Amino acid sequence: MHSRVSRQLLPGLKNMSFFRSLRLFRDLGCRSRPVLLGSRLFGVGKPEVVSSKEHLQKLRRKTGYSFTNCKKALENCGGDLTQAEAWLHKQAQKEGWSKATKLKGRKTKEGLIGLLQEGNSAVMVEVNCETDFVSRNVKFQQLVQQVALGTMLYCQSLREQLSSYRKGFLETAELSQLRAGPDREDSLKDQLTLFIGKLGENLTLKRAAWVTVPNGFYIGSYVHGAMHSPSLGNMVLGKYGALVICQTTEKKQNLEDLGRRLGQHVVGMAPLSVGSMDDEPGGEEETKMLAQPYLLDPSITLGQYVKPQGVSVIDFLRFECGEDLRTTKTE
C-alpha cells in the first residue's frame, strides 16, 4: 500500500532529499501522523490555523469582542465560528466573575426601569448600575431587556384560568435564578456577570413585578422619558414606570390612551393606594389615587376624570429607579 502511494507521489517530487526524509520518517513507524508540506497536508505535526479576515470580521460583528480575542478564539477552535463564539463567551464569563467579585459592594444608584407588555400580561423590572453614563450604554439596555424577557417567561409559565387579575414581585435572589429568555439556558445571574465584565461597573438586578389579567380587564402603562429597547418594539425603558389595572364591561377604543394617562398620574403623583370613588378630595398631600387632584387637570380629582370613562381602577404598580423597596408595593 505504502509503496503504491510512493509511486503515485514520485512523479511530482523533484526534491530527492525530501523523498528520502519521508521514507525515513515512514520507516521509523510514524506513518499515521500528519505532516505539512507548505500549506498542503502531507503528514506531520499540527497544521497552523490561519484565521481568515472574513471569519474575524464576522465573529467581531456578532460578539463585539476585540480583534485580538476573536483571532485567539478562532486559533484555539480550529477556525470553527460556532466553537469560537462559545469560547469567547466562556472566557468573558471567567473574566466577568473576577470583575464581579472585585466590584461587589460598590453602590449602584443609577440604572433603568424596563416595561414589557405581551397580550394580557405586563412586567416591570429595575436594573441598577453605578453611573448614568453606563445606563445609556446599549449593552446595559440589552441586559435590562433580557431581565424583562426572563420575567415575562416566568409570568407566562404561571398562567391559569383567571377570574381576576394576578400580580407578583420578584426581588434580587429570585430574579437572579430566572432563565435569561425563551431561547437561553443560562440564568439572569450568569448574564449579569457577563455584562459586569463587559461594562466594568457593578450592576445589580434589583427587582421585578408582573401582572396578568383575564378578559374584561386592561393594563394601562406609562414610562417617563421613554426610549425603546435595542430590539423589542413592545418594550420601553426609562427612570419611572407604572402599570395600572383597570376593569371595564365593554370594549373601548381609547383604552390605550386612557391607560397611558392613568400611568402618567401614578408616576407624577405617587399615590400609595387606589382608594374609592366615595373618597373626598384630599388636595396635594392626598395619597389615595382616586381622591388626588388629576395630574393633567388639577381642577378635578382622578376619580372625577375616570368616572365618565366607564372603567374602574383596581390596582397599580409604580417603579422609580433608585427608590426604597418599601415604597413599591400596593395593597
C-alpha positions in Angstrom: 0.0 0.0 0.0 2.7 2.5 1.0 4.9 1.7 -2.0 1.9 2.3 -4.3 1.3 5.7 -2.7 5.0 6.5 -3.0 4.9 5.6 -6.7 1.9 7.9 -7.2 3.7 10.8 -5.5 7.1 10.2 -7.1 6.5 12.0 -10.4 5.5 15.1 -8.6 8.6 15.1 -6.3 11.6 16.9 -7.7 13.5 17.1 -4.4 15.0 13.7 -3.7 16.2 14.8 -0.2 12.6 15.3 0.7 11.7 11.8 -0.6 14.5 10.2 1.5 13.3 12.2 4.6 9.7 11.0 4.0 10.9 7.4 3.6 13.0 7.6 6.7 10.0 9.0 8.6 7.9 6.1 7.4 10.5 3.6 8.3 10.5 4.9 11.9 6.9 3.8 12.2 5.3 7.3 12.2 3.1 6.7 9.1 -0.2 7.8 10.7 1.0 11.3 11.9 0.1 14.2 9.7 2.8 16.4 8.1 2.7 19.8 6.4 4.3 20.5 3.0 4.0 24.2 2.5 0.3 24.9 3.0 -0.8 21.3 2.0 -1.3 18.5 4.4 1.1 15.7 3.8 1.7 14.3 7.1 3.5 15.6 10.3 2.6 17.9 13.1 -0.4 20.0 13.8 -1.3 22.4 10.9 -1.2 26.1 11.9 -4.7 27.7 11.7 -4.7 30.9 9.9 -7.8 32.9 10.7 -9.3 34.4 7.6 -10.2 38.1 7.6 -13.8 37.3 6.7 -14.2 34.9 9.7 -12.6 37.5 12.0 -14.9 40.3 10.8 -18.0 38.0 11.2 -17.0 37.0 14.7 -16.3 40.5 15.8 -19.6 41.8 14.4 -21.5 39.0 16.2 -19.8 39.2 19.6 -18.4 42.7 19.9 -15.1 41.4 21.2 -11.7 42.7 20.2 -9.8 41.7 17.1 -7.1 40.0 19.3 -9.6 38.0 21.3 -11.5 36.9 18.2 -8.3 35.8 16.4 -7.2 33.9 19.5 -10.7 32.2 19.7 -10.5 31.1 16.0 -7.0 29.7 16.5 -8.0 27.8 19.6 -11.1 26.4 17.9 -9.6 25.3 14.6 -11.4 28.1 12.7 -14.8 26.9 13.7 -17.0 30.0 14.2 -19.6 28.4 16.4 -17.0 27.0 18.8 -15.0 30.2 18.7 -18.1 32.2 19.8 -18.8 29.8 22.6 -15.1 30.0 23.7 -15.3 33.8 23.7 -18.4 33.9 25.9 -16.8 31.4 28.3 -13.7 33.5 28.6 -15.7 36.6 29.1 -17.7 34.9 31.8 -14.5 33.9 33.6 -13.3 37.5 33.4 -16.7 38.7 34.5 -16.7 36.6 37.6 -13.4 38.0 38.5 -14.5 41.6 37.9 -17.9 41.0 39.6 -16.1 39.8 42.8 -13.8 42.9 42.6 -16.6 45.4 42.2 -19.1 43.8 44.6 -20.2 46.2 47.2 -19.9 49.3 45.1 -23.1 51.4 45.2 -25.5 51.2 42.2 -27.8 54.2 42.4 -28.3 54.7 38.7 -30.0 52.4 36.1 -33.2 51.9 34.2 -36.8 50.7 34.5 -37.9 48.3 31.7 -41.5 47.8 30.9 -42.6 45.0 28.6 -46.2 44.1 27.6 -47.4 41.0 25.7 -51.1 40.4 25.3 -52.8 40.3 28.8 -49.5 40.3 30.7 -47.0 43.0 31.6 -43.8 43.2 33.6 -41.7 46.0 35.0 -38.0 45.4 36.0 -35.3 47.6 37.6 -31.6 47.0 36.9 -29.0 49.2 38.5 -25.5 50.4 37.6 -23.0 52.9 39.1 -23.2 55.7 36.7 -25.8 57.3 34.4 -23.2 57.0 31.6 -23.5 53.2 31.7 -27.3 53.3 31.9 -27.2 55.0 28.4 -25.0 52.2 27.0 -26.7 49.9 24.5 -25.2 46.8 26.2 -26.7 47.8 29.6 -30.1 48.3 27.9 -29.7 44.8 26.4 -29.3 43.4 29.9 -32.5 45.2 31.1 -34.2 43.7 28.1 -33.1 40.2 29.0 -34.3 40.7 32.6 -37.7 41.7 31.3 -37.9 38.7 28.9 -36.9 36.4 31.8 -39.6 37.9 34.0 -42.2 37.6 31.2 -41.3 34.0 30.7 -41.8 33.3 34.4 -45.1 35.2 34.4 -46.4 33.2 31.4 -45.4 29.9 33.0 -47.8 30.7 35.8 -50.8 31.2 33.6 -54.0 29.6 34.7 -57.8 30.2 34.3 -58.2 33.6 35.9 -61.4 35.1 37.3 -59.5 38.3 38.3 -56.1 39.8 37.9 -52.9 38.5 39.4 -49.7 40.3 40.3 -46.4 39.3 41.8 -43.0 40.6 42.9 -39.5 39.2 42.5 -36.6 40.5 44.4 -32.8 40.1 43.7 -32.4 36.4 44.8 -35.4 35.1 42.9 -34.8 37.3 39.9 -31.2 36.0 39.6 -32.3 32.4 39.2 -34.7 33.0 36.2 -33.8 32.0 32.7 -32.5 34.8 30.6 -35.1 34.3 27.9 -37.1 31.6 26.0 -34.0 30.6 23.8 -31.4 30.7 26.6 -30.5 28.1 29.2 -28.3 30.4 31.3 -29.7 32.3 34.3 -30.0 36.1 34.7 -27.3 35.9 37.3 -24.9 34.4 34.6 -25.9 37.2 32.2 -25.3 39.8 34.9 -21.8 38.6 35.4 -21.1 38.7 31.6 -22.3 42.3 31.4 -20.2 43.3 34.5 -17.2 42.0 32.6 -18.2 44.0 29.5 -19.1 47.3 31.1 -16.6 47.4 34.0 -19.1 48.6 36.6 -21.0 46.9 39.4 -24.5 46.0 38.3 -27.5 44.7 40.3 -30.8 43.0 39.5 -32.9 45.0 41.9 -36.5 43.8 41.4 -39.3 42.9 39.0 -43.1 42.9 39.1 -45.6 41.1 36.9 -49.3 41.4 36.2 -51.6 39.2 34.2 -55.3 39.8 33.6 -58.4 38.0 32.2 -60.9 39.3 29.7 -62.7 42.3 31.0 -59.5 43.8 32.4 -56.9 46.1 30.9 -53.4 47.0 31.9 -52.5 50.7 31.3 -48.8 51.6 31.2 -46.5 54.6 31.1 -42.7 55.1 31.2 -41.4 58.6 31.9 -38.7 59.7 29.4 -39.4 56.5 27.4 -37.0 55.2 24.9 -37.4 51.9 23.0 -35.3 48.9 23.8 -32.5 47.9 21.4 -34.5 45.2 19.6 -38.0 44.8 21.2 -40.7 47.1 19.8 -43.1 46.4 22.7 -40.6 47.3 25.4 -39.7 50.7 26.7 -37.0 52.0 29.1 -36.9 55.0 31.4 -36.4 56.2 35.0 -40.0 55.9 36.1 -42.7 53.4 35.2 -46.3 52.5 36.1 -48.8 49.8 35.4 -52.5 50.5 36.1 -55.0 47.7 36.2 -58.5 48.6 35.1 -61.7 46.8 34.7 -64.3 47.5 32.0 -67.5 45.9 31.0 -67.2 46.8 27.3 -64.5 47.2 24.7 -63.5 50.8 24.3 -61.5 52.5 21.5 -59.4 54.8 23.8 -58.2 52.3 26.4 -54.6 52.6 25.4 -54.7 56.4 25.7 -56.6 56.2 29.0 -54.2 53.7 30.4 -51.2 55.9 29.5 -52.9 58.9 31.2 -53.6 56.9 34.3 -50.0 55.7 34.3 -48.8 59.4 34.0 -50.8 60.3 37.0 -49.3 57.4 39.1 -45.8 58.4 38.1 -46.3 62.1 38.8 -48.5 61.9 41.9 -47.0 58.7 43.5 -50.2 57.5 45.3 -49.9 54.8 48.0 -53.3 53.2 47.4 -56.3 53.3 45.0 -58.9 54.4 47.5 -62.6 54.6 46.3 -64.8 56.9 44.3 -66.5 58.0 47.5 -63.3 59.5 49.0 -63.4 63.2 49.5 -60.8 65.3 47.6 -57.7 65.5 49.6 -55.6 68.1 48.0 -51.8 68.0 47.2 -50.9 65.8 50.1 -53.5 63.1 49.4 -52.1 59.6 49.0 -55.3 57.8 47.7 -55.2 57.8 44.0 -58.8 58.5 43.1 -59.0 61.4 45.6 -55.9 63.1 44.3 -56.1 66.1 42.0 -55.8 64.8 38.5 -52.3 65.4 37.2 -53.4 66.8 33.8 -56.3 68.8 35.2 -55.9 69.7 38.9 -59.4 71.3 39.0 -60.9 67.7 39.2 -59.9 64.6 41.1 -58.7 61.5 39.3 -61.9 59.8 40.3 -63.9 62.5 38.6 -61.8 62.1 35.5 -62.2 58.3 35.4 -66.0 58.0 36.2 -67.3 59.1 32.8 -64.7 56.9 31.0 -66.7 53.7 32.0 -63.7 52.0 33.7 -62.8 51.1 37.3 -59.3 51.5 38.6 -58.5 48.3 40.5 -54.8 48.5 41.3 -51.5 49.9 40.2 -47.7 49.4 40.4 -45.1 52.2 40.4 -41.3 51.9 40.0 -38.9 54.8 40.5 -35.3 54.0 39.7 -33.2 54.0 42.9 -36.2 54.3 45.4 -36.6 52.4 48.6 -38.2 49.0 48.0 -40.6 49.5 50.9 -42.4 52.2 48.9 -43.2 50.0 45.8 -45.9 47.5 46.9 -49.5 48.5 47.0 -52.3 46.6 48.7 
